[in-house]
Amino acid sequence: MADYFTHFSCVLDVGTPDNAARALDLYNRLSDENASEDPPSEGFDLSIVPEHGGTSLWIRDDVTGDPEHVIQFVKRCASAFGLTGRWGFQYANTCSRPRVGAFGGGAHVLDLATGKTVAWTYTGGWLYEVLDGGDPDA
């Protein structure tokens, strides 16, 4: 039997050490909401990065994680702390055994001021579209 994983590691600067501490409360609330889902989804790990002045959050998976929950969390932080600009991250989908179609990944970019997606890509979907004759630049 194969095990499937989603890996990521990224940083979000929330502006001040106070915001970073408050972000931990937002993270705990989101984690509680995720735990109540049936079945609960994979979340992510979070810590404050002291070497970045205590204003940055390190967002990463432990064994595997859920990119959608990362996006939800970043949107909540952006709204709560008035963040602006663009932020994004990439992730990798992997498998413990060689399986056709089990590897890939993606990336997601948000406009922090609006919470809207600027762009995103998922390589598995892209690959199959192009193999079917679709435009690789679409």
N, C-alpha and C positions, 0 to 999 in steps of 0.2 A: 504494500500500500504506500502511496506517495503522500507526502505532506506539502501543502502549498503555503507560501509566505508572501507578504507584502512588506518591503523594507523602505524606510525613508529616514532622513536625518536633515533637519533644517533649523534655521534660527529666525526668530521674529523679534525685532527691536520694538519695545512698547514705550520707549521714551524716557521713563524715570524708574528708579528703584521701587518707588511706591506703586506704580502701575504694575511692575513685575510681581510684587507681592499680592496685589489685588487679582492679578491674572491667575494665580494659584487657586483662588476661590472660584473663579469662572471655570477653571479646569475641573475642580471637584464637583461642581454642579453638573457639568456636562457628563462627567464620569458616572454620576448617580443616575442621570437620565438614560445613559447607554446601558447601565446595569438592569434597568427596568424593561428594556426591549426583550422581545421573545422571538428568537434567541438573542442574547446579548451580543452585540458586535464587538469586534476587536477595537480597542481604543488606541492609545499611544501613551508614551511616557513624557514627562515634562519636568524641567528643572531650570533654575535661574543660572545664567552663565556669568560668574563673578569676573572673569577676565575681560568681559565686555562692559565693565562698569556697573554690573548688576541691573542693566536695563534690557537685556536680551534673554529670551526664553529659548532653550534648546528643546525642540520637538522631535521625537524619534520613536521608532518601534522598539519593543523589547525582543519578542520572538517574531511577531507579525503585528501589523497595525491596519487601521482603516483610514485611507486618505480623506474620505468624506467627513469623518469626525475632525480631522485636522482643519479642513476648510471651515466647518461650522465654528470651531474654536477661534480661528483667526478672525472670522467675521465678528464674533462676539467681542473680541479684544479691540478690533478696529472701531466698533461702535462705542464701546465703553470708554475708550481712551482717546477718541478723536484722531485716529491714525489716518494718514494720507499717503499717497504714492502707490506704487505697485509692489506687490509681494507675490512670491511664487515658490513652488517646491517641485521636486521630481521624486518619483518612486519607482521601485523595481518589483516586479512579480517574479518569484522564483519557485522552484519545486525541488524537493529532496531527491527526486529520481528523474532520469530523463523521460519526459513525456512530450509528445507533439502538442504544440499550442500552449504549453504550460509556462512559458517564459515571455516576458514583455515588460511593460511599464508605461509610464506616462508622466505628464507634467501639468500643472494648473497655475494660472496667474490670475490674481484678484486685483481689482481697484479697491484699495482699502477705504477710500472716502465713501464709495457707493455700495460696497459689498458685492458688486457685480463681477462676473467672470469676464476677464479681458480675452483670454485664450486658454485652450486646453488641448491636450492630445493624449491618445491612448494607442500605443504601438500595435497591440493585437488587432484592434479594429482597423487601423490604417493598413497593416499588412494584408489582411484579407480583402479589403476594398481594392487595393492596388492589384493584387493577384487576380481579382475578378475583372480587371480592366479599367478600374476607376482612375481618376486623375490623382497622382501622388502629391500634387501641390494644392489640392482642394481642401 
